[in-house]
Amino acid sequence: MPNRLAREQSPYLLQHANNPVDWYPWGAEAFEASRATGKPVFLSIGYATCHWCHVMERESFENEGIARVLNELFISVKVDREERPDVDRVYMTFVQATTGSGGWPMSVWLTPELQPFYGGTYFPPAAQWGRPGFADVLKEIARAWREDRVKVMQSAAEIVERLAVMARGQDEASIPGVPALERTFQQFQQSFDSRRGGFGEAPKFPRPSELLFLLREFARLRLHEEAAARQASDAALVMVVQTLRSMALGGMRDHIGGGFHRYSVDANWRVPHFEKMLYDQAQIVLACLEASQANRDPFFAQVAEDTLQYVRRDMTDARGGFYSAEDADSLPPAAGPHAHKVEGAFYVWEAAEITAALGDDSAIFEARYGILPSGNAPFDPQHEFVNKNLLHTAQSIADIARTMGRPPVDVAESLLRSQQTLFDIREARPRPLLDDKVLTAWNGLMIAAFARASRVFGGAALGHENGEDSTGAHLQSAIAAATFLRETMWNTTTRRLQRRYRAGDAAIDGYAEDYAYLIFGLLELFQSSGDAQWLAWARELQGRQDDLFWDAGAGGWFSTTGDDPSVLVRMKEEYDGAEPAPTSVSAMNLLTLAHLTGERSYETLAQKAIASFGGRLEDTGRAVPFMAAALSMALSTSEQIVIVGEPDAPDTRAMWAAARAAYRPFAVMTLVSPATQGALAVQMPWIADMKMIDGMATVYVCREFACDAPSTDVSVLALPRRRSSEAEADA
């Protein structure tokens, strides 16, 4: 019989609805059952596309014997960390503090007052690999609860107090100067893998906020006269380009269907952990778009385009919202009735299968992606992937053309044919699970990516298809998602966002990250569309975020409102990890709002937010790269670029193309149509008097709101060149 989780919407909870474990969702029913029976709570936290969560379910939660122990001795509660990051954050902090590491599935035991007293991550059913067996752990915890309950509860209360102290933070509240940026840059230099790209050793996780910081340092330093500053600028760009290129050429990228897997388990970017997360797609696209501008390299633009096409095709709801993730695990092709899901089965190939499918094109494809008859995937011999091939870029098109005596264009066309053929074959395979819940925060990041792409890629930022690219479609994707969120996830009565939408149900009050990430997306959408409604909504959301989450004492934004008594500690996210901290994103948002609207109050609040991270920026800036990027913006000269022109006019389109071509991370850009200028001036009063000159598209380039003379000449949008030193002139 299904357990209580069958009534939930979370795909993760629904995966466990038929377990013999008597699961509860997080809520009053479970808490009351614990208090009434005196049983401790066993809390299991994970998410729908978590590989080791699947393993622990198969080994332990589907095990009748283990289920009996859980049902007899504990109140078992399941939480989807993506729906309830507030619950996850409290207990993950406990697990990390007491064990030295964390991850999912997370297993925590709580008193009836929800105070943690023991925790870990994955437990095998019986002791192995140096880990205690789950069955043994359950019995030992039950014994301790039965025989030493007073001591356990006292210890748990002390732990919660320590968590509260940790949550208050000890950072120095001051805004660092340029030396903090220099130290952060040096920290990245010291950990950079100059041979393979990325930072540190295996496993290698994509953390695009690191790259966004380095790109801003490249831009901040590139015009300096000092040789050391210019060398640092060049080094920053090299780290970004090499890392992104390694990611895009390696096995972490899906070379058939587009998009990126979660991370590389090896240092060479060859072997991925195969799940695909929406927040990764969004942030990698943003990093690729900026790298394509900074390095003037169309390769990164193409990587971004392929990734966006994947999201539009496979991760977009009919109403425009973006789904959360695709699983790593799926049934192998032609699996028998008793087969179980295998990680990566959807993505790997046998050499004979490729040869048969591609015919005359197979030799080129096999050379390009390193296909071997015995398989190229360096998996353990006991793994199901023995003799399978994992695609990675082994040779360049130029090298293949030279070796095979073929024109490069023929090689490229052959590869395109092969990719389409294998894509069609792969579509007939059993697909990985799609986590089809829509999360406001992650949608905000994806809106930013689509909107930025429409601006970077060209003319369709004005809402037009130019017949050569899909930038108009990118803008429409961003608009559709923002419209969906406003209609579905924004409660106009309470003026609060909802966190999650699935199957017609919007639920769970939003967290600080939902507001911060969505505001980020709306500000990008406004700059790409020129539509004042998105700026107006971003400003409204910023006001509500400040009302609900701002820490008036220490600065920054709490993750939660503090209204839910079941969340024991009101915490802040103070690390820019796979997703940047809400305070980091909000600091950047506020600087952008200040530059768009001219309202200094936004800049004042941004300074307080940056100051709240002052100690970390001074000492361990590498841990908060998105905040370091905001600091780089705060310490740089801001630009406001306004183009006034008729949207359909060729000169307006040419002016817009010139504005977006250069890499200007510290600039805000606005396209103003004379027909809508009045409405836009409500949000941006400082543009009210900007006019076209002689009926021609006119650009106003302003720095700190001091504007140069308006011009109809697109050349004024060119970035200034570095001023050469006498030594360089002599050379």
C-alpha positions in Angstrom: 0.0 0.0 0.0 1.3 3.5 -0.7 2.4 5.5 2.3 1.7 9.1 3.1 4.1 10.4 0.5 1.6 9.4 -2.3 -0.3 12.6 -1.5 2.7 14.8 -2.2 3.7 16.7 -5.4 7.5 16.3 -5.1 8.8 13.8 -7.6 11.4 12.8 -5.0 8.8 12.0 -2.3 6.6 10.2 -4.9 9.6 7.9 -5.7 9.3 6.7 -2.1 5.5 6.4 -1.9 5.6 2.6 -2.3 8.4 1.9 0.1 7.5 -0.4 3.1 8.9 2.4 5.3 6.0 4.3 6.9 7.2 7.7 5.6 5.8 11.1 6.7 6.4 14.3 4.8 7.9 17.1 6.8 5.0 18.6 8.8 2.8 18.7 11.9 1.6 15.1 11.5 5.1 13.7 11.8 6.1 16.0 14.6 3.0 15.2 16.6 3.5 11.4 16.1 7.1 11.7 17.4 5.9 13.6 20.5 3.0 11.3 21.1 5.1 8.1 20.8 8.4 9.3 22.2 10.2 8.0 19.2 13.0 10.0 17.6 12.7 11.2 14.1 14.7 9.7 11.3 15.0 12.4 8.7 16.1 11.5 5.2 16.8 14.3 2.8 17.6 14.0 -0.9 16.3 15.0 -4.4 14.7 13.2 -7.4 17.8 13.0 -9.6 20.3 12.0 -6.8 22.1 8.8 -7.8 23.1 7.7 -4.2 19.6 8.5 -3.0 18.4 5.9 -5.5 21.0 3.4 -4.3 20.0 3.8 -0.6 16.3 3.5 -1.5 17.0 0.2 -3.4 19.3 -1.2 -0.7 17.6 0.0 2.5 14.2 1.7 2.1 12.8 -1.1 -0.1 14.2 -3.7 2.4 11.4 -5.2 4.4 13.6 -6.0 7.4 15.1 -2.5 7.6 11.7 -1.0 7.1 10.4 -2.9 10.1 13.2 -1.5 12.3 12.4 2.0 11.1 8.7 1.7 11.6 9.1 0.2 15.0 11.7 2.5 16.5 11.5 5.8 14.6 9.2 8.3 12.9 10.6 8.4 9.4 10.4 11.7 7.5 11.3 12.4 3.9 12.3 15.9 2.6 13.0 17.1 -0.9 15.9 19.5 -0.4 15.0 21.4 -3.6 11.5 22.1 -2.2 12.7 22.8 1.3 16.2 24.2 1.2 15.5 25.8 4.6 15.2 22.4 6.3 18.1 21.0 4.4 20.4 23.9 5.2 20.0 23.5 9.0 20.7 19.8 9.1 23.4 19.9 6.5 25.2 22.5 8.6 24.9 20.0 11.5 26.2 17.0 9.5 29.1 19.0 8.1 30.1 20.3 11.5 29.9 16.9 13.2 31.3 14.7 10.4 33.5 17.0 8.3 31.6 16.4 5.1 28.1 16.4 3.7 26.0 15.3 0.8 22.9 13.5 -0.3 21.2 11.4 0.7 21.5 13.0 4.1 20.4 10.9 7.1 19.8 12.7 10.4 18.2 11.6 13.7 16.3 14.2 15.7 14.6 14.5 19.0 10.8 15.1 19.0 11.7 18.8 19.3 13.5 18.3 15.9 16.9 18.9 17.4 19.6 16.8 15.7 21.8 14.4 17.6 23.4 12.1 15.0 23.8 12.3 11.3 25.6 11.2 8.1 25.0 10.8 4.4 24.7 7.5 2.6 24.8 4.3 4.7 25.1 0.9 3.0 22.7 -1.7 4.4 25.6 -3.6 6.0 29.0 -2.4 6.9 31.3 -2.0 3.9 33.9 0.5 2.4 34.6 1.7 5.9 31.1 2.8 6.5 28.9 1.4 9.2 25.8 -0.6 8.1 22.5 1.2 8.2 20.8 -1.6 10.1 23.5 -1.5 12.8 23.3 2.3 13.0 19.6 2.2 13.5 19.9 -0.3 16.4 22.7 1.6 18.1 20.8 4.9 17.9 17.7 3.2 19.2 19.8 1.8 22.1 21.3 5.2 22.9 17.8 6.8 22.8 16.4 4.1 25.1 19.2 4.1 27.6 20.7 7.6 27.5 17.8 9.8 26.4 18.5 12.6 28.8 22.1 12.8 27.7 21.2 12.7 24.0 18.6 15.4 24.4 20.9 17.7 26.3 23.6 17.2 23.7 21.1 18.0 20.9 20.0 21.2 22.6 23.6 22.3 22.9 24.1 21.5 19.2 21.2 23.7 18.2 22.6 26.6 20.2 26.0 26.2 18.5 24.2 26.2 15.1 22.4 29.4 16.1 25.8 31.0 17.0 27.2 29.9 13.6 24.2 31.3 11.8 24.8 34.8 13.4 28.2 34.9 11.7 31.3 36.6 12.8 32.2 38.5 9.6 33.7 42.0 9.8 31.2 44.4 8.4 33.3 46.6 6.1 33.6 47.0 2.3 37.0 45.7 1.2 39.1 47.5 -1.3 41.0 46.4 -4.5 43.6 44.4 -2.5 40.8 41.9 -1.6 40.1 41.4 -5.3 43.8 40.8 -5.9 44.1 38.2 -3.1 41.0 36.4 -4.4 42.5 36.4 -7.9 45.7 34.9 -6.5 43.8 32.2 -4.7 42.3 31.1 -8.0 45.7 31.3 -9.7 47.2 29.0 -7.0 44.5 26.4 -7.4 44.2 26.6 -11.2 44.9 23.4 -13.1 47.0 24.9 -16.0 47.2 21.6 -17.8 43.5 20.5 -17.7 41.6 23.6 -16.7 39.4 24.0 -13.7 40.5 24.4 -10.1 41.9 21.7 -7.9 41.9 18.0 -8.4 39.1 15.5 -9.0 36.2 15.6 -8.8 35.7 18.8 -10.8 32.5 20.7 -10.3 31.5 23.5 -12.6 31.2 26.7 -10.5 30.4 29.4 -13.0 30.4 32.1 -10.4 34.2 31.6 -10.3 34.4 32.3 -14.0 32.1 35.3 -13.8 34.4 36.8 -11.1 37.5 36.2 -13.2 35.8 37.7 -16.3 35.1 40.9 -14.3 38.7 41.0 -13.1 39.7 40.7 -16.8 37.5 43.6 -17.7 38.5 45.8 -14.6 42.2 45.4 -15.3 42.4 45.3 -19.1 42.7 49.1 -19.5 45.3 49.7 -16.8 48.6 51.1 -17.8 50.6 49.0 -15.3 52.1 45.9 -16.8 51.3 43.8 -13.7 47.6 44.7 -14.0 47.5 43.8 -17.7 49.2 40.5 -17.1 46.7 39.7 -14.4 43.9 40.6 -16.8 45.3 38.2 -19.4 45.8 35.5 -16.9 42.2 35.8 -15.7 40.9 35.3 -19.3 43.2 32.3 -19.8 41.8 30.6 -16.7 38.2 31.1 -17.9 38.8 30.1 -21.5 40.8 27.0 -20.7 38.2 25.8 -18.1 35.2 26.4 -20.2 36.9 24.8 -23.3 37.8 21.7 -21.2 34.3 21.4 -19.9 32.8 21.8 -23.4 35.1 19.4 -25.1 35.1 16.7 -22.4 32.6 14.1 -21.3 30.7 16.5 -19.0 28.9 18.0 -22.1 26.3 16.0 -23.9 27.6 16.1 -27.4 24.5 14.6 -28.9 21.6 16.4 -27.2 23.3 19.5 -25.7 23.5 20.6 -22.1 25.9 19.7 -19.3 26.0 16.9 -16.8 26.5 17.7 -13.1 30.2 17.3 -12.7 33.3 15.3 -13.7 34.4 12.5 -11.4 37.9 12.7 -12.9 40.4 15.5 -13.3 40.4 15.3 -17.1 36.7 16.2 -17.5 36.2 12.8 -19.2 33.7 10.9 -16.9 30.7 12.8 -15.7 28.1 12.3 -13.1 25.3 12.2 -15.5 22.4 14.1 -14.0 21.5 17.4 -15.6 20.5 20.3 -13.4 18.7 23.4 -14.6 20.8 25.8 -12.5 24.0 24.4 -14.1 22.6 25.0 -17.6 21.7 28.6 -16.8 25.0 29.5 -15.2 27.2 27.8 -17.7 25.3 29.6 -20.5 26.0 32.9 -18.8 29.7 32.1 -18.5 29.9 31.0 -22.1 28.2 34.1 -23.4 30.5 36.4 -21.4 33.6 34.4 -22.6 32.4 34.6 -26.2 32.4 38.4 -25.9 35.6 38.7 -23.8 37.6 36.3 -26.0 35.8 37.1 -29.2 35.4 33.4 -29.7 32.3 32.0 -31.5 33.0 28.5 -30.0 31.6 29.6 -26.7 28.6 31.2 -28.3 27.8 27.9 -30.0 28.2 26.0 -26.7 25.7 28.4 -25.1 23.3 28.0 -28.1 23.4 24.2 -27.9 22.7 24.3 -24.2 19.7 26.7 -24.6 18.3 24.5 -27.4 18.5 21.5 -25.0 16.6 23.4 -22.3 14.0 24.7 -24.7 13.4 21.2 -26.1 13.6 18.9 -23.1 13.2 21.0 -20.0 10.4 23.5 -20.7 6.8 23.3 -19.6 4.0 23.9 -22.0 3.3 27.2 -20.2 6.9 28.3 -20.4 8.3 27.4 -17.0 11.6 25.4 -16.9 11.8 21.9 -15.3 14.3 21.2 -12.5 16.5 18.3 -13.7 17.0 15.1 -15.5 18.3 12.0 -13.6 21.6 10.3 -14.1 20.0 6.8 -14.0 17.8 5.1 -16.6 17.1 1.6 -17.9 19.7 0.3 -20.4 18.4 -0.1 -24.0 16.6 -3.4 -24.6 16.5 -4.0 -20.8 14.8 -7.1 -19.6 11.9 -7.2 -17.2 14.1 -7.5 -14.1 16.6 -4.9 -15.1 17.3 -2.0 -12.8 18.3 1.6 -13.7 22.0 2.3 -14.4 23.8 5.6 -14.2 24.5 7.0 -17.7 22.8 4.2 -19.6 21.0 6.8 -21.8 24.3 8.4 -22.9 26.9 5.7 -23.6 27.5 3.7 -26.9 29.0 0.5 -28.1 31.3 1.0 -31.0 29.5 -1.5 -33.2 26.2 0.3 -32.6 27.8 3.6 -33.9 29.4 1.9 -36.9 26.1 0.3 -37.9 24.1 3.5 -37.5 26.5 5.9 -39.2 27.9 3.9 -42.1 30.3 6.0 -44.2 30.2 8.8 -41.6 31.3 6.5 -38.8 35.1 6.9 -39.2 34.9 10.7 -38.8 32.6 10.4 -35.8 34.8 7.8 -34.2 37.9 9.9 -34.7 36.2 13.0 -33.4 34.8 11.5 -30.2 37.5 8.8 -29.4 35.3 5.8 -30.0 37.2 2.5 -29.4 36.0 -1.1 -30.2 36.6 -2.1 -26.6 35.1 1.1 -25.2 36.8 4.3 -24.0 35.0 4.7 -20.7 37.5 4.3 -17.8 35.1 2.5 -15.5 35.7 -0.2 -13.1 35.7 -3.6 -14.9 32.8 -4.7 -12.7 30.7 -1.8 -13.9 27.9 -2.3 -16.5 29.7 0.1 -18.8 32.5 -2.2 -19.7 33.1 -2.0 -23.5 31.0 1.1 -23.8 32.0 4.5 -25.1 31.5 7.9 -23.5 31.7 10.8 -26.0 34.4 13.3 -25.5 36.2 15.5 -28.1 39.4 13.5 -29.0 40.5 15.3 -32.2 39.8 18.7 -33.8 38.0 19.0 -37.1 41.1 20.4 -38.6 43.2 17.4 -37.5 40.6 14.9 -38.8 40.5 16.7 -42.1 44.2 16.7 -42.5 44.5 13.0 -41.5 41.7 11.9 -43.8 42.5 14.2 -46.7 39.0 15.8 -46.5 38.0 19.4 -46.6 37.1 20.7 -43.1 33.6 21.6 -44.2 33.0 18.0 -45.3 34.1 16.8 -41.9 31.8 19.3 -40.1 28.8 18.4 -42.2 29.5 14.7 -41.6 29.5 15.3 -37.8 26.2 17.2 -38.0 24.6 14.3 -39.9 26.0 11.8 -37.4 24.8 13.8 -34.3 21.3 13.9 -35.7 21.3 10.2 -36.5 22.4 9.2 -33.0 20.1 11.7 -31.4 17.2 10.0 -33.2 18.4 6.6 -32.0 18.9 7.8 -28.5 15.4 9.2 -28.3 14.0 5.7 -28.6 15.9 4.6 -25.5 14.4 4.6 -22.0 14.8 8.2 -20.9 16.1 9.2 -17.5 13.5 10.5 -15.0 12.5 14.1 -15.6 12.0 16.1 -12.4 9.2 18.2 -13.7 8.7 20.6 -10.8 9.3 24.2 -11.6 11.3 26.1 -9.0 11.1 29.9 -9.0 14.8 30.4 -8.1 16.2 28.2 -10.8 13.8 29.7 -13.4 15.1 33.1 -12.5 18.6 32.0 -13.5 17.3 30.4 -16.7 15.4 33.6 -17.6 18.7 35.5 -17.2 20.5 33.1 -19.5 17.9 33.2 -22.3 17.5 37.0 -22.0 21.3 37.6 -22.0 21.6 35.3 -25.0 19.1 37.3 -27.0 21.1 40.4 -26.3 24.5 39.0 -27.0 23.5 37.2 -30.1 22.1 40.3 -31.8 19.3 42.0 -33.4 16.5 39.9 -32.1 17.0 41.6 -28.7 14.4 43.9 -30.3 12.0 41.0 -30.6 12.8 40.1 -34.3 14.1 36.9 -35.9 16.8 37.7 -38.3 16.7 34.4 -40.1 20.2 33.5 -39.1 19.9 32.6 -35.4 17.4 31.9 -32.7 17.9 35.0 -30.6 14.2 36.1 -31.0 13.2 32.7 -29.8 15.5 33.1 -26.8 13.8 36.4 -25.9 10.4 34.8 -26.2 11.5 31.9 -23.9 12.6 34.4 -21.3 9.3 36.3 -21.6 7.2 33.2 -21.5 8.9 31.9 -18.3 8.7 35.3 -16.6 5.0 35.6 -17.5 4.4 32.1 -16.2 6.0 32.9 -12.9 4.1 36.1 -12.5 0.8 34.4 -13.3 1.4 31.3 -11.3 4.0 31.9 -8.5 3.2 35.5 -7.5 0.4 35.9 -5.0 -0.9 39.5 -5.6 -2.8 39.5 -2.4 0.0 38.6 0.0 2.7 39.9 -2.4 4.7 36.8 -1.9 6.4 34.4 -4.3 5.7 30.6 -4.2 8.7 28.3 -4.4 7.4 25.3 -6.4 4.9 24.5 -9.1 4.0 21.1 -10.3 0.8 19.5 -11.9 -1.2 22.7 -11.5 -0.2 23.2 -7.8 1.9 26.2 -6.7 3.0 25.9 -3.1 5.6 26.6 -0.4 6.4 30.3 0.4 9.5 31.4 -1.5 12.9 31.9 0.1 15.4 34.7 -0.3 17.0 32.8 -3.2 13.7 32.7 -5.1 13.4 36.5 -4.9 17.1 37.2 -5.6 17.4 34.9 -8.6 14.1 36.0 -10.2 15.1 39.6 -9.8 18.4 38.8 -11.5 16.5 37.2 -14.4 14.0 40.1 -14.7 16.8 42.7 -14.8 18.4 40.8 -17.7 15.0 40.5 -19.4 14.4 44.2 -19.0 17.7 45.1 -20.6 17.1 42.8 -23.5 13.5 43.7 -24.2 13.2 47.3 -23.1 9.8 46.5 -21.5 9.3 48.6 -18.4 7.0 46.0 -16.8 9.9 43.7 -16.0 11.9 46.5 -14.3 8.8 47.5 -12.3 8.3 43.9 -11.1 11.9 43.5 -10.2 11.7 46.6 -8.1 8.6 45.4 -6.4 10.2 42.0 -5.7 13.3 43.7 -4.3 11.2 45.6 -1.8 9.4 42.5 -0.7 12.7 40.6 -0.4 14.0 43.4 1.9 10.8 43.4 4.0 10.8 39.6 4.5 14.5 38.6 4.7 16.8 41.6 5.4 19.0 41.3 8.5 19.0 44.8 9.9 21.7 43.9 12.4 24.4 42.3 10.5 23.4 43.0 6.9 22.6 40.5 4.1 19.4 38.5 3.7 18.3 35.5 5.8 17.3 32.5 3.7 13.9 32.3 5.4 11.3 34.6 6.9 11.6 33.0 10.3 7.9 32.3 10.4 8.1 28.5 10.4 8.7 27.2 13.9 9.8 23.8 12.6 12.9 25.4 11.1 15.0 25.7 14.3 17.6 28.2 13.1 17.1 31.2 10.8 20.2 30.9 8.7 21.9 32.7 5.9 23.7 31.1 2.9 27.2 32.5 3.0 29.0 30.4 0.4 28.8 30.7 -3.4 28.6 27.0 -4.3 26.8 25.3 -7.1 24.2 28.1 -6.7 25.4 31.5 -5.6 24.3 32.9 -2.2 21.2 35.1 -2.3 23.1 37.9 -0.6 25.8 37.7 -3.4 23.2 37.8 -6.2 21.2 40.6 -4.4 24.3 42.8 -4.1 24.7 42.6 -7.9 21.0 43.1 -8.4 21.0 46.3 -6.3 24.0 47.7 -8.1 22.2 47.1 -11.4 19.0 48.7 -10.1 21.0 51.7 -8.9 22.6 52.1 -12.4 19.2 51.7 -14.1 17.1 53.9 -11.9 19.5 56.4 -10.5 18.3 55.8 -7.0 21.2 55.8 -4.6 19.3 53.9 -1.9 19.8 50.7 -4.0 23.6 51.4 -4.0 23.6 52.0 -0.2 21.9 48.7 0.5 24.3 46.9 -1.9 27.2 48.4 0.0 25.7 47.0 3.3 25.3 43.6 1.7 28.9 43.5 0.4 30.1 44.7 3.8 28.4 41.8 5.5 30.7 39.5 3.5 33.7 41.7 4.3 35.7 39.2 6.3 35.4 36.4 3.8 36.2 38.8 0.9 39.3 39.9 2.7 40.6 36.4 3.6 38.8 33.6 1.6 37.3 35.4 -1.4 37.5 32.1 -3.4 34.6 30.8 -1.3 32.4 33.7 -2.4 33.3 34.4 -6.0 29.9 35.9 -7.0 30.1 38.4 -4.1 33.7 39.1 -5.3 32.2 39.8 -8.7 29.8 42.2 -7.1 32.7 43.9 -5.3 34.6 44.2 -8.6 31.5 45.9 -10.1 31.2 48.2 -7.0 34.8 49.3 -7.3 34.7 49.9 -11.1 33.3 52.8 -13.1 29.7 52.0 -14.1 28.3 52.8 -17.5 24.8 53.5 -18.5 24.1 53.0 -22.2 20.8 54.3 -23.6 19.8 53.9 -27.2 16.8 56.0 -28.3 15.4 54.9 -31.7 12.6 53.3 -33.6 12.8 49.6 -32.9 12.3 48.5 -36.5 14.8 51.0 -38.0 18.1 49.6 -39.4 20.1 52.3 -37.7 18.6 51.3 -34.3 19.5 47.7 -34.9 23.0 48.6 -35.9 23.4 50.7 -32.8 22.1 47.9 -30.6 24.4 45.4 -32.3 27.4 47.7 -31.6 26.4 48.1 -28.0 26.1 44.4 -27.3 29.2 43.3 -29.3 31.8 44.6 -26.7 32.3 42.9 -23.3 30.9 45.4 -20.8 30.1 43.6 -17.5 29.9 46.9 -15.6 27.4 48.5 -17.9 23.6 48.5 -18.0 22.0 48.9 -21.4 18.5 50.1 -22.3 16.8 50.4 -25.6 14.2 53.2 -25.6 11.5 53.5 -28.1 10.0 57.0 -28.4 6.5 55.5 -28.2 7.2 53.9 -24.8 9.7 56.4 -23.4 7.1 58.1 -21.1 6.2 54.8 -19.4 9.8 53.8 -19.0 10.7 57.2 -17.5 8.5 56.4 -14.6 11.0 53.8 -13.6 14.1 55.7 -14.9 13.4 59.4 -14.6 16.9 60.3 -15.8 16.1 59.2 -19.4 13.1 61.4 -19.8 14.8 64.2 -21.8 16.8 61.9 -24.1 15.8 62.4 -27.7 16.7 61.2 -31.1 18.9 63.5 -33.2 17.4 64.4 -36.6 15.2 61.3 -36.5 18.2 58.9 -36.2 19.0 56.3 -33.6 20.9 58.1 -30.9 23.2 56.7 -28.2 23.8 58.2 -24.8 26.9 56.9 -23.0 27.0 57.9 -19.4 29.4 57.1 -16.6 28.1 57.5 -13.1 25.2 59.3 -14.7 27.5 61.9 -16.3 26.7 61.6 -20.0 28.8 62.2 -23.0 27.3 64.2 -25.8 24.6 62.2 -27.6 25.7 60.7 -30.9 24.3 58.9 -33.9 27.8 57.4 -34.6 28.1 53.8 -33.6 31.8 54.1 -33.2 31.3 55.8 -29.9 30.3 52.4 -28.5 33.8 50.9 -29.2 35.7 50.1 -26.1 38.8 52.3 -25.6 42.1 50.6 -26.4 44.8 50.1 -23.9 47.2 53.0 -23.8 50.6 51.8 -24.8 53.5 52.5 -22.5 56.7 54.0 -24.0 58.4 50.6 -23.8 55.6 49.0 -25.7 55.8 51.7 -28.3 59.5 51.2 -28.7 59.0 47.5 -29.1 
